[in-house]
Amino acid sequence: MSAYRSISPAGRESCALLCRKCGARLRLPSEQPEVRCARCDTANPALRAGDDWAIDDLREVAHKAASYGELVAFAESLGIRERCAQIDLSCDGVRCAVSLDINSGSAQGLELSAQTAGFPKMTFLRETSRHVDVKQAGISREVQTGDAAFDAAVYVNTAVSDADALVVLSPPAVRAAIMRLLSEVSEITLNDSGVALSSHRDEPRCYAPATVRAQLEALRVVAGAPRPLSPTVVHDPVARLTLVFTILVMPLGLVSLIASMSKWEPIDVGNVVLLGLVIGLVAAVSVQPLLTRLLRGRSSSHTELAFARFATFVASPLFAIAFLTTLNGRLDRSAELVRDGKVVKVSWDDENSRSQVEVRGTENLDVSFGVYDPKREVKVGDLARVWSRSGALGYAWTTRPSVIFAKTSTFRER
């Protein structure tokens, strides 16, 4: 199976597109080279040329007044005489928005979007060496258009069928517009509600009217691109189940660790944690080839695999520590020991009104625990009692809350 996917544009099925002049939705029958708009009588080719994307009619629809000055020059070019945070436009019949990306009260760049329905979910990214590597390694697969410049510059992330993806990308103008936009932004997203660009942060040039108009031209071309009438999402149930499992595995591992520690926490927990880490990491390494086989073969495989690997390397030690703790306590058949000692160190937690104590005593007693002590009555030298068992794996664990006998009161571990 090739890491690259390509399909001949021959045999195109019927699709829809937006009129380049007025934005009306048009149905383009299969194999028909163009369709004429009944509203404005404009001919719309199936394969719009790569240099054909000028906007003939750019008009303000609404604007949102604000104190920011970044859009003043662009607003004035449209006849708007006040400061704006967002301007809604009609770009050859398609509703578009130019808005400031505001963070903590400051403008960080521009966000552009276009409203149009019917696109399958697709994301376009700048293709990096990482994308090339994962494709060559057979981890991820990506649709190829046959346009060498586009295929080398743009990574197409989508779950729809190859044929549906190629319907959107078939016109040279659409591919050229995507490449132009990705020279300014990092991501372009298509879905059933329209087209959105990630924030353009190249200040102050990004606010210049010429820059904004150029982006709007490219955005309008993408918004009018052909779209399949009934997009087909290619499902991989094995990959989906694997992802669901990896999403759940970290919280389940944490819950199991908390449950086991709350019941059988070893006195010297560090030794159990260290052994569990070693066992867990070995287990995580051993399952990596299986994860690769289960998740490979889609455009999002490399990101999903990275998450799955992270999840297993976090969760496996959690489960291993929880398993060792549970095994050590549940299989323990030793007699309960009662050991007495003295408080050798007290540290105060003012926020929680707790005293954290260290206790040393007979038979190698060396424990630390906390007690609720709002009046700070626990002192160094106070007597303490600890109940424990030796543990099935040799890790002693406390069987009930420890107690401190202060001069004024008795304090129980909590």
N, C-alpha and C positions, 0 to 999 in steps of 0.2 A: 504494500500500500504506500503510495507516494505521500511525502510530507506536504506536497503542494497539490492543490486541486484546481483544475481548469476545465471549463466546458465551452464548447463551440457556441457562439451566439446564434448559429443556425437553428432553426426549429423553435424560435421564441414563441411563447404562448401570449395570448391577449393580456394586456396590462393597462394601467391607467397612468396618466400624467396630467400636469397642470399646464394650461395654455400659457405660453411664454409672454403673451401680451396682456391678458386680463385675469389670469389665475383660475379660470374655469376648469373644473375637473373633466377630463376627456378620456374616453375609452379608445385604446389603440388596438385594433384587431391584429391577430398574429400575422406575421410576414408583411404587413402593410407598412410602407416606408414612411408615411406621414398621416396625420389626421388634421382636418380643418375644423376650427372652432366655430360652432354655430352662433356664438354670442358676438364675436368680433371679426369673424371671417379670416383669422390668421392661420397660416399653415404651420403645423408643428411637426418637425421631423422626428422620427423614432430615435435617430442618432444625432443629437444636436452637436454642432461643430465645437471644437475645443476653444475657439477664439470668439464664440458668439454668446456673449453674456451681459451686454450693456443693459442697464435699467432705463426704460423710456419714461416711466411715470413713477416718480418718487414723491410722495406727499405725506405730510403729517396727519395723523388721525387723532392723536391725543398726546398729552405730555403731563408729567408729574413734576410740579414746581418744587424746588429745593434750593438750599443755599450753596450748593457745590458749583464751582466754576469750570470744571473740566469740560463740560459739554457746551459751553457758551458758543464757541466758534461754529460747531456743527449745527447747533440750534439756530444760530443767525443765518446760516446758509439755507435753512428751511423757512425763514421768516418768523421764527420764534424769538421774542424780545425779552425773555426772562431766563433765569437759571433753572436747570432741570436735572433731575436724577434719572429720569426715564423718558424716552420718546417712542411712542408707537407710530409705526409708519405703514403705508400701503406701498409695497414695492411691486409694480406691475400686477396689482390685484391680490398680492399675498400679504397678510398681516405679519409684520416683523416688529421686533422690539430691540431697542438699543438702550441698555441700562448700565449704570455705574455698579461696579462690584465694590460694595462698601463694607469695610471691616473696622470695627471700633471707632466709627465716626469718620473714617478717612477713606477716600476713593483709592482702590487698589488696581483699577483697570476697568475694562469693559466686558459685558456679557451680551451676546447677541443671540436671538432666537427667531424662528419663523413658525407660524401656525399652519399646519397642513396635516391631513389624516391619511392613513393607509400604508405608511411605511412599516416594514418589519423592523424589529429591534436590531440595530447595527451600531457599532462603535468603530470609529476610524482613529487610529493612533499613528504617530510617527514611528516607522519601523526602525528598530534599534538592532544592534549586534546581538542582543539577548534574544530577540524574536528570531533572527536568523539561526542562532545556535539551537534553539529548542525545535525549530522546524527540521534542521539537519539531523538532530538527534532522534527524530521521529516522535517527539513528545506532542507537539502541537501541529495542527494542519490548518492551512489558510487557503481560501479561494483565490485563484489567480485569474486576472482578466486578460492576459496576453499583452497588455500594455507594459513594456519593460520598465519604463520610468515610474509609472504608478506602482507597480508591484514591488519595486525596490524601495520606494519611499513611504508607502502606506501599509499599515497592518490592519486587516479587516477582522474584527471580532464579532461574530454572529453565530447564532444557533440555527438560522434558517438554512434551507437547502441551497446547494450550489447554484441551481438554476434561478432561484428567487434572488439571491445576492447579485447574480450577474445581470438580472433585469434592471436593478437600480444602477449598476455601474456600467451598463452598456454604452451610454452616450459619452463621447470624448469630452464634452463640455463638463459633465458631472465629475469625471475623474480629474480634469484640470482644476476645477473649482475646489475640490477636496484638497488637492495638493497645495493650492494657493492658501487656503485657510490654515492648513497645518504648518505653513511657514510662519504663521503668527500665533496660533493657539496650539495647545497640546492634545486636544480631544474634540471630536465631533460626534454627537449622539443623534441617531435617528430612532424614532418610535412612532406609535400611532397618533401621537399628539403633535408631532412636528420635528423640527431640527433645532438643536441647541449647541452652542459653542462654549468651551471652557473659557474662563476669564483670560483676556488678553492683557498682559501686565507690562508691556513694553512702553513705559511712560517716558516722556509726555507724547511721543509720536502716535501712540494708539488713539489719542483724542482728536488728532488732526482730521478735518473734514475729508480730505482725500483718502486717508487710511480707512475711515469708517465707511465711506461710499464703496471703496474697493471690496471691503469685506461683505457689505450688503449685496453687491453684485454677485459675488461667489455664493453667498448664502441663498440668494434667490434662485440661482441655477440648481443648487442641491435640493431646495424645497420643491422645485418643479419636476424633479427627476421621475422617470418611470417607476412604478411600483406594482408588484404582483397583485392580482385581484384577490387571491386566497393564499397568503404565504404559508409555507409548510415548515414547521419547526421540526428539526431532526432530533428525536429524543434518544438518549442513551441511558436506559434504566439502571444499568450496572454502575455507571459513573454517578448518577443521581443518588443512588443508595449509598455509594461510597462517600459522597459529599455530606449527606445527611448524617452518616455515622461520624465523620470527622468533626462536624459541627457540634454533635452531642458529646463527643468523647472527653473533651476538656472539662466541661462542668460536671459530668458524671464522675470523672476521676477525682475532682476536687471534693464532691459530695461524699464519695466513698472514703477518701482520706479523713475528712472531718468526722464521719461516723465512726470509723475505726479508732481514731485517736481519742474521741470523747469517751469511749468505753474501755479501751485497753492501752492507753498511752504509756509507752515505756518510760522509765525514769531517766535513762540515758538515751534520749531519743536520737541523738546524733549518729550513733552507730547503725540504727535501723534505717535512718534517712540515707546514709552513705551507701549501705548495701542495696537499698531500693533504687537509688540513682543508677548504680552500676547495672543492675538487672534491667531496669527500665530502658536505659540507653541502648543496651545490647538488643533488647527486643525491638526498639524503634528502628535501629539500623537494619535489622533482619526483615522488616516488613516493607522497606522502601522499594525494592524491585516489584513487589506485588502492587503497591500503590501506583507505580508508574504504568503498569500494564492495565490497571483498572480505569485510569483517568486519561490516558493518552488518546490522541486522535481527533481533538476538536480545537477550535481557535483559542478557547479559554483554558486549555489543559494546563499550560505552564503556570498560570496564576492559581488555578485550583490545586495543582500538585504542590505548589509552594505552601499554600495554606494547610493542606493535608499533612505535609511533612512537619510543619511547625506544630500542628496539633498533636501528632503522634510523639514528637520529641518532648512535648510538655506533659501529655497525659500518661504516657507509659511509665515514667517514674512515679507519678501520683498513684497509679493503680498498683505498682510494685510495692511501694511503701505501705499502702493500705492493706495489701494482701499479707505482707510479712507481719504487720501489726495484728491483724485479725488472727492469723495462724498462731502467732506467739501467745495470744490471749485465750482464744477459744479452745485450743488443745491443751492448755496448761492444766495439769492435775496436781500441782504442788500445793503444799499447805500454806495458808496465809501467815505471813510474818508481821509482828508488831514491833516496830523499832522506834526508839526515842532518841531525840537529839536536841540541839539548841540552835536558836537563830544566831547566825554569825554575820549577817548583813541584811540591812533594810533599805530599800529605795522607795520613795514616795511618788505616786502618780496623782497629782493634784486634780487633774481633769476628771478622773474616774473615782477619786477618793479611795484608792487602793494602795496597799503596801505590798511590794514585791519582796519576798524574803528568800534567803538562802539558808538551808538547814544542813548541819553536819552532825553525825552521831555514830553510834555503835554499828558494828557489822558493815562498815563502808557506806554508811548512810550519807548521801550527798544529793540533795534535791533542791529544786527551786519551784515556788508557786506563789500565787497572789491571794490576798484576803481583802475583804471589804473592811476598811479601817478609817472611817471619816474623821475620827478624833486623833488619829495617829498615836494609838495606844501601844501598838506592837513595838517592842524594843529589842535590841541585840541582847542575847542572853536568855530570852524567854524560852521556856520548854516547848517542844514540838513532838507530835506523834504521827508516824507514817505507817499505813497498812499496805502491804505489798505481797506479790507472789513472784516466783523466780522466772516464770515464762517457759513455754514449751521449746522455744528456740534459744533460751538462755538470756533473754532480755527481761530483766525485772520490770514489773509494772505495778502501779498503784491500784489497789482494789476498791478504795473508797476515798472520799475527800480527806486530806490531811488536816490536822488541827494544831493550833497554837494556843498555849495556855499563858496568856499575859497576866499581869498582876491585877488588872481591873476586870477582865472578861476573857471569854473563850472565843476564838476566831476559827471559822471553818473555811477551808479552801473553796474558792469559787471563781 
